Amino acid sequence: MIEAGRNWYEVWVPQDPAAWASPKIVFPDISPDPRFCLVEDNCLVNGDCYWMTLRPGVAEEILYLILGVANSGLMTRFHDAAFSNRLYSGRRRYITQYVGKYPLPDESTHIARRIGSLAREMVKAARTGAADQVRQLEETMDSLVYEAFGLDRNGGLL
């Protein structure tokens, strides 16, 4: 490791230990569906997942907006259209070069703030085991993501 000029925690995937304590969105490298989740604990993310934190000065609400948009049906459709490399059993790769290209609605709009607010509610509901509430919030949030991009659930313009 020393010969390569890397620290022990950079052997497989470069890490930023200073960011481990920050709230982050964690997602698997390979998954049949989007599985972006919020992790607020100080933790190290293993090598078969990716994670993102916010730049200094960016409001925490943006994490929730990203969470809502990234888990939406619209982003699944976008992912499949833009990065058509499905793996075995229909699984997708959620690598940084793909996820980094996901569009976000303008964060200053009412609808973007509503998506973020619903994502925050969904995280709380999921942590309490309120599965029915989570499903309802997911459905509402998914519709809002389509609307935020000016689309209906079929992908047509509003």
Backbone as a ProteinNet text record, in pm:
[ID]
protein_1_A
[PRIMARY]
MIEAGRNWYEVWVPQDPAAWASPKIVFPDISPDPRFCLVEDNCLVNGDCYWMTLRPGVAEEILYLILGVANSGLMTRFHDAAFSNRLYSGRRRYITQYVGKYPLPDESTHIARRIGSLAREMVKAARTGAADQVRQLEETMDSLVYEAFGLDRNGGLL
[TERTIARY]
82.4	0	87.1	189.5	276.6	343.1	381.7	445.5	353.7	225.3	128.8	91.9	139	108	-33.8	-93.5	-230.5	-235.2	-340	-366.3	-442.9	-450.1	-515.9	-660.3	-730.2	-871.7	-893.3	-787.1	-798.7	-760.2	-745.6	-697.6	-792.4	-922.4	-1016.1	-1080.7	-1151.3	-1219.5	-1168.8	-1124.8	-1080.1	-1190.4	-1154.3	-1249.2	-1206.8	-1300.2	-1275.5	-1318.1	-1227.9	-1265.5	-1330.3	-1296	-1356.4	-1506.7	-1550	-1691.8	-1772.4	-1707.9	-1780.9	-1885.2	-1860.5	-1953.7	-2072	-2064.4	-2171.9	-2290.4	-2411.9	-2525.2	-2494.2	-2535.8	-2500.6	-2610.8	-2613.9	-2700.3	-2611.7	-2655	-2580.7	-2664.2	-2597	-2669.2	-2577.6	-2636.8	-2555.7	-2506.1	-2395.7	-2339.6	-2433.9	-2484.5	-2570.6	-2700.2	-2813	-2942.7	-3048.5	-3154.2	-3261	-3341.3	-3348.3	-3425.2	-3342.1	-3379.6	-3306	-3322.4	-3213.3	-3215.6	-3128.3	-3164	-3091.9	-3147.8	-3060.9	-3108.6	-3024.7	-3084.7	-3017.1	-2950.6	-2823.8	-2748.4	-2695.5	-2738.8	-2697.5	-2586.5	-2558.3	-2455.9	-2315.6	-2220.7	-2079.5	-2042.6	-2028.2	-1999.4	-1914.8	-1850.2	-1772.8	-1862.3	-1870	-1953.5	-1865.9	-1915.7	-1832.9	-1814.3	-1730.9	-1687.7	-1788	-1903.1	-2000.6	-2114.4	-2091.1	-2186.3	-2113.1	-2189.2	-2138.7	-2211.1	-2158.8	-2223.8	-2192.2	-2281.9	-2260.4	-2298.2	-2224.5	-2254.7	-2271.6	-2310.5	-2327.3	-2198.9	-2179.1	-2068.1	-2095.8	-1991.7	-2013.7	-2102.3	-2194.5	-2282.8	-2410.9	-2424.4	-2547	-2645.8	-2768.8	-2871.7	-2899.4	-2920.8	-2947.8	-3072.8	-3165	-3286.2	-3254.3	-3141.2	-3103.6	-3081.8	-3030	-3015.1	-3150.2	-3251.9	-3385.2	-3443.2	-3417	-3459.8	-3393.3	-3263	-3190.2	-3248.5	-3273.7	-3328.5	-3462.3	-3550.6	-3681.7	-3672.5	-3589.4	-3576.6	-3507.5	-3398.6	-3320.3	-3400.2	-3492.6	-3572.8	-3700.5	-3721	-3846.4	-3850.3	-3971.7	-3991.4	-3935.5	-3943.7	-3890.8	-3739.9	-3668	-3521.8	-3486.4	-3569.8	-3546.3	-3559.9	-3662.6	-3679.8	-3564.1	-3522.6	-3409.2	-3282.4	-3259.2	-3141.2	-3137.4	-3250.1	-3255.1	-3234.5	-3288.6	-3274.2	-3133.1	-3074	-2943.8	-2825.7	-2841.9	-2729	-2771.6	-2812.2	-2872.7	-2772.5	-2733	-2641.9	-2690.3	-2810.8	-2867.3	-2780.4	-2766	-2685.7	-2777	-2722.2	-2796.4	-2923.2	-3026.7	-3154.7	-3210.6	-3179.5	-3234.4	-3176.3	-3065.5	-3005	-2939.7	-2933.5	-2873.1	-2745.3	-2654.8	-2536	-2567.7	-2542.6	-2564	-2429.4	-2344.1	-2211.4	-2215.4	-2112.8	-2106.8	-2123.2	-2061	-2069.8	-2211.8	-2298.2	-2439	-2520.6	-2514.3	-2594.8	-2561.1	-2436.7	-2396.2	-2462.2	-2522.1	-2589.3	-2740.3	-2790.7	-2934.1	-2969.5	-3073.7	-3116.3	-3192.7	-3189.5	-3269.8	-3354.1	-3476.2	-3554.7	-3494.3	-3525.4	-3477.1	-3518.2	-3418.5	-3443.3	-3522.3	-3531.7	-3603.2	-3753.8	-3797.1	-3939	-4017.9	-4146.3	-4235.7	-4237.9	-4243.8	-4254.9	-4128.8	-4011.4	-3886.7	-3882.3	-3926	-3929.4	-4028	-4138.5	-4238.5	-4181.3	-4108.2	-4043.7	-3949.1	-3867.3	-3774.5	-3845.6	-3955.2	-4032.3	-4094.3	-4148.4	-4205.8	-4098.6	-3980.9	-3871.4	-3831.3	-3828.6	-3796.4	-3902.3	-4030.9	-4139.8	-4126.8	-4089.9	-4076.8	-3964.5	-3853	-3742.8	-3790.4	-3861.1	-3913.2	-4011.1	-4101	-4200.3	-4132.9	-4032.1	-3960.9	-3890.6	-3836.3	-3764.9	-3858.6	-3985.7	-4082.5	-4157.1	-4129.6	-4194	-4333.3	-4368.1	-4501.2	-4505.9	-4512.4	-4502.2	-4612.3	-4735.6	-4845.3	-4822.1	-4776.1	-4747.4	-4633.6	-4531.2	-4418.5	-4467.7	-4551.8	-4604.6	-4684.3	-4766	-4844.3	-4752.1	-4652	-4558.7	-4479.4	-4438.6	-4365.1	-4449.2	-4575.4	-4665.3	-4681.4	-4706.2	-4722.3	-4593.6	-4482.8	-4354.1	-4320.3	-4348.8	-4320.4	-4397.4	-4524.2	-4605.2	-4548	-4502.6	-4445.4	-4316	-4236.2	-4112.1	-4145.1	-4241.4	-4283.7	-4329	-4412.3	-4465.4	-4353.7	-4254.8	-4143.3	-4068.3	-4070.2	-4004	-4101.9	-4226.3	-4324.3	-4379.4	-4382.5	-4428.5	-4543.1	-4625.4	-4725.2	-4664	-4734.4	-4680.7	-4646.4	-4700.2	-4666.3	-4547.2	-4494	-4379.9	-4419.5	-4550.7	-4595.3	-4586.2	-4579	-4571.7	-4702.3	-4690.4	-4810.2	-4864.5
-118.7	0	125.3	125.5	242.9	266.5	155.6	170	237	214.9	272.8	416.3	461.8	597	613.5	504.4	509.5	473.9	521.3	483.1	350.9	285	154.8	159.4	269.6	277.5	309.8	325.4	355.5	236.9	118.6	4	-32.3	-34.3	-73.9	49	125.1	244.1	362.3	469.4	584.9	633.1	663.8	709.3	845	912	1040.5	1027.1	987.4	964.7	1085.1	1205	1323.7	1330	1268.6	1272.1	1157.3	1061	946.6	988.2	1095.6	1140.1	1216.6	1258.2	1337.8	1251.1	1309.1	1236	1207.2	1091.2	1051.3	965.7	964.7	871.7	756.4	635.8	514	432.2	372.5	291.7	180.2	63	-49.6	-28.5	-91	-87.7	-156.7	-272.6	-353	-383.7	-356.4	-380.1	-386.2	-465.6	-467.5	-337.6	-270.3	-146.7	-44.9	82.1	182.1	155.6	165.3	142.1	247.4	371.1	481.7	502	506.7	524.7	629.5	688.4	790.3	724.1	755.3	706.9	829.7	845.1	962.4	931.3	805.1	764.4	782.5	789.7	791.8	648.4	622.3	485	482.7	371.4	342.5	260	295.8	224.2	120.2	-3.6	-110.1	-94.1	-178.4	-163.4	-199	-258.3	-287.8	-185.2	-73.7	36.7	167.6	264.4	400.3	490.4	609.5	704.1	845.5	936.3	1077.4	1161.4	1268.3	1366.9	1501.8	1598.5	1732.2	1813.3	1903.6	1997.2	2090.5	2144.1	2239.7	2355.6	2392.4	2504.5	2468.7	2342.8	2300.2	2250.8	2298.1	2263.4	2113.9	2060.5	1917.3	1873.5	1964.8	1931	1876	1913.5	1864	1713.1	1660.3	1514.4	1446.4	1503.6	1444	1457.3	1568.9	1584.8	1478.8	1461.7	1359.9	1221.5	1192.8	1063.4	1036.9	1136.3	1120	1101.8	1181.2	1173.8	1043.7	1008.8	890.8	761.2	754.4	633.3	631.7	731.3	742.8	653.4	628.1	554.3	629.6	762	841.6	824.3	823.2	805.6	663.9	567	431.2	430.9	498.2	508.9	584.7	694.8	772.6	686.4	614	528.3	426.4	360.9	258.7	318.2	436.7	499.7	553.9	611.1	676	579.8	473	382.7	237.9	206	75.7	-39.2	-73.7	-187.9	-279.8	-331.4	-421.8	-545.9	-592.4	-710.4	-832.7	-940.9	-1063.4	-1034.8	-1108.2	-1097.4	-955.2	-874.8	-740.3	-640.1	-672.9	-581.6	-463.1	-352.9	-230.4	-200.1	-129.4	-76.2	66.3	96.7	231.6	294.6	301.8	356.7	509.4	568.9	714.6	784.9	734.1	802	802.6	712.9	714.8	804.3	774.2	846.2	995.7	1029.4	1169.3	1247.4	1177.8	1243.9	1252.6	1203.4	1214.9	1362.6	1405	1544.7	1564.7	1684.7	1723.3	1843.3	1850.6	1970.8	2088.6	2207.1	2327.8	2322.9	2321.5	2304.6	2418.5	2532.1	2646.1	2640.9	2544.8	2537.2	2470.6	2503.6	2444.5	2291.8	2243.1	2098.3	2024.7	2083.1	2021.2	2018.5	2126.8	2129.7	2026.5	2007.5	1907.4	1765.7	1738.9	1607.3	1581.6	1680.9	1666.4	1644	1716.3	1701.7	1562.1	1512.7	1377.3	1271.3	1291.9	1196.1	1192	1308.3	1313.4	1236.2	1259.2	1185.9	1036.6	997.6	855.9	790.4	860.1	806	781.7	877.9	862.2	745.7	736.6	628.3	492.3	484.5	357	314.8	409.4	377.1	330.3	364.9	319.1	195.4	148.1	27.5	50.1	173.8	206.6	181.3	54.1	14	74.1	79.4	136.6	284	356.3	498.2	518.7	432.9	442.3	424.5	325.1	301.4	421.4	479.9	597.3	715.2	737.2	846.6	823.3	698.3	666.3	698.9	661.6	685.3	835	910.6	1055.8	1119.8	1079.9	1137.2	1103	982.4	941.4	1028.9	1054	1141.5	1282.6	1332.4	1466.4	1477.7	1371.2	1374.3	1388.3	1310.8	1325.5	1468.4	1520	1655.4	1759.9	1740	1835.3	1850.1	1744.8	1748.8	1774.6	1810	1844	1725.6	1608	1484.7	1421.9	1344.7	1263.3	1125.2	1038.1	905.6	819.7	851.3	776.7	836.9	946.4	1011.6	1118	1143.3	1248.9	1385.5	1487	1623.8	1664	1738.7	1790.4	1910.4
0	0	0	79.5	86.4	-48	-115.1	-245.9	-346.8	-334.6	-427.6	-389.9	-273.6	-229.3	-177.6	-127.6	-77.1	69.9	136.4	274.8	275.3	391.5	401.1	354	376.3	340.4	193.4	115.1	-26.5	-114.4	-55.2	-130.7	-244.1	-219.1	-323.3	-386.3	-307.6	-355.3	-273.6	-336.9	-258.8	-165.1	-44.2	56.1	110.6	172	236.1	381.8	470	610.1	676.4	636.8	696.7	666.7	558.2	519.3	580	644	698.7	801.9	873.5	977.1	920.1	796.9	734.6	695.5	695.3	638.2	491.4	445.1	308.9	248.7	117.7	45.9	1.3	34.3	2.1	-94.9	-193.7	-291.9	-341.4	-371	-418.1	-560.3	-590.7	-725.6	-823.4	-786.4	-874	-800.8	-867.8	-807.6	-918	-898.4	-1000	-1000.8	-888	-873.6	-796	-804.2	-726.1	-577.3	-504.7	-359.2	-291.6	-312.7	-252.5	-112	-13	124.1	196	297	376.1	495.4	515.7	631.6	703.6	826.9	903.3	1002.5	1022.1	1118.2	1062.6	1152.1	1116.5	1078.7	950.2	908.4	782.4	765.6	645.3	553.7	428.2	331.9	262.3	257.1	200.5	49.9	-6.9	-145.1	-252.8	-218.7	-323.8	-324.8	-258.3	-257.8	-286.2	-329.7	-348.7	-250.7	-232	-142.6	-185.3	-145.3	-176.1	-55.3	-37.3	65.7	-3.9	73	18.4	31.7	-60	-47.7	69.8	130.8	240.7	195.6	282.4	253.4	180.6	134.5	65.5	171.7	163.3	261.6	263.7	382.8	399.9	323.4	300.9	226.4	86.8	32	-100.9	-97.1	13.9	26.5	10.2	71.2	62.6	-78	-143.2	-281.9	-369	-353.6	-430.2	-401.4	-275.9	-235.9	-304	-303.1	-366.1	-515.7	-580.4	-725.9	-767.3	-700.7	-740.1	-727.6	-633	-614.6	-697.9	-780.2	-854.8	-979	-1022.5	-1147	-1266.5	-1262.6	-1372.8	-1385.8	-1274.6	-1284.6	-1327.1	-1294	-1344.4	-1496.4	-1546.4	-1692.2	-1756	-1692.4	-1741.9	-1743.9	-1635.4	-1623.7	-1737.5	-1760.7	-1865	-2004.3	-2028.1	-2159.2	-2181	-2077.4	-2092.5	-2079.9	-2001.8	-1973.2	-1995.4	-2112.9	-2142.3	-2137.8	-2018.1	-2002.9	-1892	-1907.2	-1806.9	-1795.1	-1672.6	-1643.6	-1631.1	-1578.6	-1555.6	-1474.2	-1501.6	-1430.4	-1427.2	-1527.5	-1534.7	-1436.8	-1375.8	-1279.4	-1349.5	-1276	-1327.9	-1250	-1316.4	-1248.6	-1205.9	-1081.7	-1029.5	-994.5	-1093.7	-1071.8	-1075.8	-1018.8	-1007.1	-1140.7	-1245.2	-1375.3	-1430	-1384.3	-1423.7	-1329.8	-1202.4	-1103.4	-1103.4	-1129.3	-1134.2	-1246	-1341.3	-1453.3	-1433.9	-1321.8	-1295.3	-1283.4	-1352.7	-1338.3	-1207.6	-1157.3	-1041.4	-1080.2	-1028.5	-1054.2	-978.3	-1020.8	-954.4	-807.3	-721.5	-577.3	-514	-581.7	-524.9	-552.6	-633.4	-666.5	-554.5	-550.9	-451	-463.7	-585.3	-605.8	-560.2	-582.6	-536.3	-384	-322.1	-174.6	-121.1	-193.1	-151.6	-164.3	-271.2	-288.1	-171.1	-138.8	-27	105.4	126.1	248.7	259	148.3	148.2	169.5	112	132.1	279.3	344.1	487.5	567.3	535.1	601.3	578.8	456.6	423.1	503.8	519.8	600.4	743.1	799.5	936	944.2	847.1	846.6	832.6	746	726.6	854.4	927.1	1051.7	1162.1	1152.5	1252.3	1206.4	1085.7	1034.3	979.2	946.4	894.3	743.5	705.5	564.7	478.1	527.8	448.6	422	523.1	506.5	407.1	413.1	319.7	176.9	153.3	18.4	-32.2	53.1	13	-19.9	62.6	38.7	-89.6	-113.2	-236.4	-359.5	-355.7	-469.8	-495.6	-390.5	-404.2	-455	-395.3	-433.6	-578.1	-619.6	-757	-855.5	-826.8	-912.4	-916.8	-802.2	-796.6	-877.5	-878.3	-956.8	-1105.1	-1153.3	-1292.9	-1318.7	-1230.1	-1246.6	-1243.6	-1158.4	-1147.5	-1279.5	-1359.9	-1490	-1604.1	-1569.1	-1671.4	-1745.8	-1681.5	-1745.7	-1670	-1742	-1671.9	-1647	-1578.6	-1541.1	-1660.7	-1778.2	-1900.4	-1973.7	-1919.7	-1985.1	-2082.9	-2097.6	-2188	-2123.3	-2204.5	-2151.3	-2085.5	-1979.5	-1911	-1983.3
[MASK]
++++++++++++++++++++++++++++++++++++++++++++++++++++++++++++++++++++++++++++++++++++++++++++++++++++++++++++++++++++++++++++++++++++++++++++++++++++++++++++++

